[in-house]
Amino acid sequence: MKDQSSKTLSSTQRAVRELRRMIVSGELAAGTDHLESELAQTLGMSRTPVREAALMLESRGLLEMRPRKGVRILPVSSEDMREIYDILTELESLAAQRAAEAGYSEQDLKVLERSIAQMDQAIETENLEAWAEADELFHQELVRLGRNHRIEAIVAMMSDQVRRARATTLFIRPLPVQSNEDHRAVLRAIQEGKANEARERHRQHRLQAKEVLCGILEKHRLNSL
């Protein structure tokens, strides 16, 4: 019984990982419908872990489960992203403030520095996928440095939708040169222990990012896919 339970858990985790990847990459396109049996066959597993994975991804806003109709991949909604960014803006800005108050050493801030360097290099080569990965690393590390596990949990819960929206708009957005400068300013404020400045600079950065992202979704009507 124990071995069977472990096997089921492992299959569910794999189903979550693979379905999330397929949704974020667009392999499972927004607005499409899929039977559980179809997804199970694609993933090479039974329907039970697929159903359990779908329930988890439904709670993260990536899909909708419909009785007797399987699952529907939800579109990237500009309204949803505005709400999500409103929350992320306040929580991440608080994390930036707390990080500045913590008195971190240069060694403690190495990951933030490295992510900014990676973003700079990505801009130089116009490698937007590499930039997106480094940008995500910066925000994850900033939240971790804020030392609030509940903030980390809430941000993590929303990360899939943010990642998906970014992937949808990445190649039609302006080159994010200003975003790199914003990150650098936040890091400098943290290094200098300027808590209010760190919070406000990050808040302004997130507000601007929200307008860019949601503006693209609305202009190109990507939320109606």
Secondary structure, 3 states (H helix, E strand, C coil): CHHHHHHHHHHHHHHHHHHHHHHHHCCCCCCCEECHHHHHHHHCCCHHHHHHHHHHHHHCCCEEEECCCEEEECCCCHHHHHHHHHHHHHHHHHHHHHHHHCCCCCCCCHHHHHHHHHHHHHHHHCCHHHHHHHHHHHHHHHHHHCCCHHHHHHHHHHHHHHHHHHHHHHHHCCCCHHHHHHHHHHHHHHHCCCHHHHHHHHHHHHHHHHHHHHHHHHHCCHHHC
